[in-house]
């Protein structure tokens, strides 16, 4: 990579960090279906729940594997690559996740182990342990650190749900690397069997309130149509999903008021039903 391109990518990384969620590079962007609804997903069930609310792992009963790729603004150095495996384990299930951001001069990896359980007919709970690794060139030190996140899902009524996720509730005084704590709270409603709509509030110790809204409409048994909005950068989101037997293909797009459009694609394989 040329020196000019390195400088440009570095500046763009700083711009992304300053115009998106605090600690954006720590935040998982897994799931093209979730991208299509603006990541209004703390209260939405799905394979990528292990990245957004581990409580939903309490309902998973299929051995599943998924891959996700997000292309930020057409620059491969800013791409996110993620994978996850869900393994049923009795009355619960275990999620194993991994995500990678960056290029040769700057890399950030996240590895997580999550589990969820059904506490009652109306409540699910989950917890996830995260390991972060950050590598930079030059005189900068490589860093590794642990954190965790915990989530709840509450069925308020037959078609209304409340999701809560708390990430990194650890004082920075106890760690070498400063990292924001984040609280996400969202509610959703199934207006009918085909249409999901949700709204989510997101606040961290290093950013102001962010509102996300999204919908997911099942146009047929195989096809889903999605849309959403993120207040933080006035981002409009849209996407499509297609279910093929044991394979699900999703694509999603998120606009940015300054930088253009990011696209995502993911594949989910259900190895048993």
Steps between C-alpha positions, in 0.01 A plus 500: 500500500645841403576761766229731368241222514611408852451858613161520329376178658626608843323836471183329384515264797520800733209663316288187533575484872406864548178489296360166614432330830756535775735205479354411160792274422422299814137464404404196298339563162419138429195401300395647167138450605567710809675764286185524288296607805768737633615251766171541683568154632532492878143370512494299175564126486740367240825315439716808560345554846829384651642833376203715607327338799618162632168447680352369174737203516251362751264425210749355249452132428692454173869446442578802280795671333519844342734734312466876457695762303446874521661724239535852642478760223674273248833505689622149577728624781189604695311174451353289780507121482300295748407140565297320762404149604199411715502165678185378684574381853197356676265777615747763383744558216853628458615761251860534381576819310793668327536831316793673330539864403790674329803438283873432541577826685199493733304193606237442763364152573215398727438146622203415717337212681131544582217306655130563547231334703121513531417618852123483460231508234545878476869557567836403345846592628850470359862590561804526277873519574698705246872500423638791298837516328632818342818512290669810358828553317787724611562597859142431610447210737275209419223462757271221617215533745192322628147627545148363518142583407167381633151512356133446582197437282154548653173407330268779611201353318423260220661715229705765688857443622752702700873446456782631720876467444777634725851493353828545683365601844857514634656824635785620280704548817529120514637461147794629301295574188212750515185350356144641510218334691180475296134448582254399228126482567242422235144388452338327205158391383382244248215683332408167343683177427690660213591849624752584775556862610732625771662802658820502704687754715877475532715706738861464606741675731664666199207601278157655505171314459455310174159388376455214254181386334438215259253260345518151352219386270471140382367545150489121457635187667833556327532881464536773764509876438662730756550868575621722782645829618785598738479849652872529572606571141157531337561158348231326297519122484343236280551134413366171372505142625449171318448162667612190308430179690778490763684811368402863553650783291470863617621828356483840668596860427559797732546854372722759667439872467870572439672181387261315269355151529611186682379162377476168683444141395456197723435129465344286774503119489268296723663160527199343670144607581 
